[in-house]
């Protein structure tokens, strides 16, 4: 039962971390060069099975980078949550079978 409590505490912490993330968006930010010189930032992502690209003005690059980092953290935390939930269900099933 000790491992079950451990998992439940970690899941509760993950939920707190998810609630504190702030704005997030999927994708990647790249620097594109123009044929006549200069460069610009472009966001590329897939949503609902469709690819999208979006021009990002220089003054918004840092904000978009934070949103992308938040999305990566969101994905990592939700994957950990699912893994822990599966382990917890297995432990509870084993305990019920032993009772």
Buried (B, 14 or more C-beta within 10 A) or exposed (E): EEEEEEBEEBBEEBEEBBEEBEEBBBBEBEEEEEEEEEEEBBBBBEEEEEEEEEEBEEEEBEEBEBBBEBBEBBEEBEEBBEEBEEEBEEBEEEEEEEE
